[in-house]
């Protein structure tokens, strides 16, 4: 399979391992990882697209379910069994990372079959540019106020160096003077062939960690904001660690429900 993007300098791709946490149990869509999507199980789509990232040397699936393990083995992928007791995907990731000889660990969500390989490379490249970096992730523009207020979308605000200030399901930043001027601009810009203004940034839940930091992060106690927002990445911020948030035009499409799967099927058929 042809790779896309470019290998970040100073980091050997053999030292970059992408791990896809996948579990069978899901309150809204049980077994979604192995549901067929245009002739292949969804986990295979994620595995193959992750393998196309130029900066990734190895890809494996971390699962606690024998059914997912067998499916991955069946299409020629690499899978490892993990403990059943992990409360989060990060804990599952850390269990596997502890056994590996790697510099960087990429956490790719197992429910994003259309993950963009070049976006993975962009998150990896941040480490070549900053030798002190311990964690990176991605963001893409939110062009409409409706999306900004959609609590199913995680938002992020960053500082002048693109490091995260905060993540939330709530609309951040909040426009104190109201949304009227922005809303009125959108139709005019569209009619003129322009791009609607960015009203916020959507967080894309792909992470790259230095392996040593991931093992530390998994041992950190949960924090108040993490528990309130139910967002694990806030644990890193609350403990004083910085997260680089790389901008990308790629829009994440996660499969949380059967309806989401139907949407992805339509997108795939429209591309063929």
C-alpha positions in Angstrom: 0.0 0.0 0.0 1.5 3.4 -1.0 2.4 5.7 1.7 1.4 9.4 1.7 2.9 12.5 3.2 6.5 12.6 4.3 8.6 11.0 7.0 9.5 13.6 9.7 13.2 14.3 9.9 15.2 13.1 13.0 12.6 10.4 13.8 12.9 6.9 12.3 9.6 5.6 11.1 10.6 2.3 12.6 10.5 4.0 16.0 6.8 5.1 15.5 4.1 2.6 16.4 0.4 3.2 15.8 -1.9 1.5 18.2 -5.6 1.2 17.5 -7.6 0.5 20.7 -10.7 -1.5 19.9 -13.3 -3.0 22.2 -16.5 -4.9 21.4 -18.6 -3.4 24.1 -20.2 -0.1 23.1 -23.4 1.3 24.7 -24.6 2.8 21.4 -23.2 0.4 18.8 -21.9 -2.9 20.2 -19.4 -4.7 17.9 -19.0 -1.7 15.6 -15.3 -2.5 15.1 -16.1 -5.6 13.1 -19.3 -4.5 11.4 -18.9 -4.8 7.6 -18.3 -1.5 5.7 -18.4 -2.0 1.9 -16.9 -5.4 2.0 -14.4 -5.0 4.9 -14.8 -4.8 8.7 -14.5 -1.2 9.9 -11.3 -2.0 11.9 -9.7 -3.1 8.6 -10.4 0.3 7.1 -8.8 2.1 10.1 -5.8 -0.3 10.0 -5.1 0.1 6.3 -5.4 3.9 6.2 -3.2 4.2 9.3 -0.6 2.0 7.5 -0.6 4.5 4.6 0.9 7.2 6.9 4.5 7.7 5.8 5.7 8.3 9.4 4.3 5.1 10.9 6.5 2.1 10.9 4.2 -0.4 12.6 0.5 -0.7 13.2 -1.3 -3.0 15.6 -4.8 -3.3 17.2 -5.1 -3.6 21.0 -8.3 -5.3 22.0 -9.8 -7.2 24.9 -12.1 -9.2 22.7 -11.3 -12.5 20.9 -13.7 -11.7 18.1 -11.9 -8.5 17.2 -8.6 -10.3 17.6 -9.6 -13.0 15.1 -10.9 -10.5 12.6 -7.7 -8.6 12.6 -5.6 -11.7 12.2 -7.9 -12.8 9.4 -7.1 -9.8 7.2 -3.4 -10.1 7.9 -3.1 -7.4 10.6 -1.3 -7.5 13.9 -3.4 -7.7 17.1 -2.6 -8.0 20.7 -4.9 -9.0 23.6 -5.1 -6.7 26.6 -6.7 -6.7 30.0 -10.5 -6.6 30.4 -10.2 -4.2 33.3 -9.0 -1.0 31.5 -11.3 2.0 32.2 -10.0 4.0 29.3 -8.4 3.5 25.9 -5.3 5.3 27.1 -4.8 2.6 29.8 -5.1 -0.1 27.1 -2.6 1.8 24.9 -0.1 2.1 27.8 -0.3 -1.7 28.5 0.8 -2.4 25.0 3.3 0.4 24.8 5.1 -0.9 27.9 6.1 -4.0 25.9 7.4 -2.0 22.9 10.7 -0.5 21.9 9.5 2.7 20.3 10.0 6.5 20.5 6.5 7.6 19.6 3.1 5.9 20.1 0.2 7.1 17.9 -3.3 6.5 19.3 -5.7 6.1 16.4 -9.4 5.8 17.2 -10.8 2.5 16.0 -14.1 4.0 14.9 -12.7 6.4 12.3 -12.6 4.4 9.0 -11.9 7.5 6.9 -8.9 8.7 9.0 -6.6 10.8 6.8 -3.0 9.4 6.6 -1.5 12.9 6.0 -3.2 14.1 9.2 -1.4 11.4 11.1 1.9 12.5 9.6 1.2 16.1 10.6 0.7 15.1 14.2 4.0 13.1 14.1 5.9 15.9 12.4 5.4 18.2 15.4 7.9 16.0 17.4 10.6 16.5 14.9 10.2 20.3 15.2 10.2 20.2 19.0 12.5 17.7 20.8 10.9 18.6 24.2 7.3 17.8 23.0 5.6 14.9 24.8 2.1 14.9 23.3 0.4 16.2 20.1 -3.1 16.1 18.7 -5.1 17.7 15.8 -7.7 20.3 15.2 -9.8 21.4 12.3 -12.0 24.5 11.7 -15.6 24.8 12.9 -17.2 27.0 10.3 -20.7 27.3 11.8 -22.3 28.5 15.0 -24.5 25.4 15.1 -21.5 23.1 15.1 -19.9 25.2 17.8 -22.9 24.6 20.1 -23.1 20.9 19.2 -22.2 19.1 22.4 -21.2 16.0 20.5 -18.3 17.9 19.1 -15.2 18.5 21.3 -13.8 22.0 20.9 -10.3 23.3 21.7 -8.7 26.7 22.2 -4.9 27.2 21.8 -2.3 29.7 22.6 -0.1 31.6 20.1 2.3 28.6 19.7 -0.6 26.2 19.1 -0.5 24.6 22.5 -3.8 23.7 24.0 -5.4 26.0 26.6 -8.6 24.0 27.1 -10.8 21.3 25.6 -14.6 21.2 26.1 -17.9 20.0 24.7 -19.2 23.5 25.4 -18.9 26.4 22.8 -15.4 27.8 23.3 -14.4 30.5 22.8 -17.6 32.2 23.7 -18.4 35.4 21.8 -19.3 37.9 24.5 -20.7 40.5 22.1 -23.0 38.0 20.4 -23.1 35.9 17.3 -25.1 38.2 15.0 -22.2 39.8 13.1 -20.6 36.4 12.4 -23.9 34.7 11.4 -24.7 37.6 9.0 -21.3 37.4 7.3 -21.6 33.7 6.4 -24.3 33.9 3.6 -22.5 36.9 2.1 -19.2 35.2 2.0 -20.7 32.0 0.5 -22.4 34.0 -2.2 -19.1 35.7 -3.0 -17.4 32.3 -3.3 -15.4 32.9 -0.1 -14.8 30.6 2.8 -17.1 31.0 5.9 -15.4 32.5 8.9 -13.9 30.0 11.4 -15.9 30.4 14.7 -14.0 27.8 16.6 -11.8 24.7 16.4 -13.0 21.0 16.5 -10.7 18.7 18.3 -9.8 15.5 16.4 -9.2 12.6 18.8 -5.9 11.4 17.4 -2.9 11.6 19.7 0.9 11.1 19.4 2.8 10.5 22.6 6.4 10.0 23.5 6.3 6.5 24.8 7.9 7.4 28.1 5.3 10.1 28.7 2.4 7.8 27.8 3.5 5.4 30.5 3.7 8.3 33.0 0.4 9.8 31.8 -1.5 6.5 32.4 -0.3 6.5 36.0 -1.4 10.1 36.8 -4.5 10.4 39.0 -7.7 11.6 37.4 -8.3 15.3 37.7 -11.4 17.4 38.5 -11.9 19.0 35.0 -11.2 15.6 33.4 -14.0 14.1 35.4 -16.4 17.0 34.8 -15.9 17.1 31.0 -15.2 13.4 30.6 -12.2 14.3 28.5 -9.0 12.4 29.3 -6.7 15.0 27.7 -7.6 17.5 30.4 -5.7 15.3 32.8 -2.4 16.2 31.0 -3.2 19.9 31.1 -4.2 19.8 34.8 -1.0 18.1 35.7 1.0 20.8 33.9 1.9 19.1 30.6 1.6 20.9 27.2 -0.2 19.4 24.2 0.6 20.6 20.7 -2.6 21.0 18.7 -1.7 20.8 15.0 -4.2 22.5 12.5 -5.4 20.4 9.6 -8.2 20.7 7.0 -9.1 17.1 7.6 -12.6 16.7 9.2 -12.9 13.7 11.5 -15.9 11.3 11.1 -16.3 9.0 14.0 -18.8 6.0 14.0 -20.7 6.0 17.3 -24.1 4.8 16.0 -25.5 2.8 13.1 -26.6 6.1 11.6 -23.0 7.2 11.6 -22.0 4.0 9.8 -24.7 4.7 7.1 -23.2 8.2 6.6 -19.7 6.7 6.1 -21.1 4.2 3.6 -22.7 7.0 1.6 -19.4 9.0 1.6 -17.4 5.9 0.5 -19.8 5.2 -2.4 -19.8 8.8 -3.4 -16.0 8.6 -3.7 -16.0 5.6 -6.0 
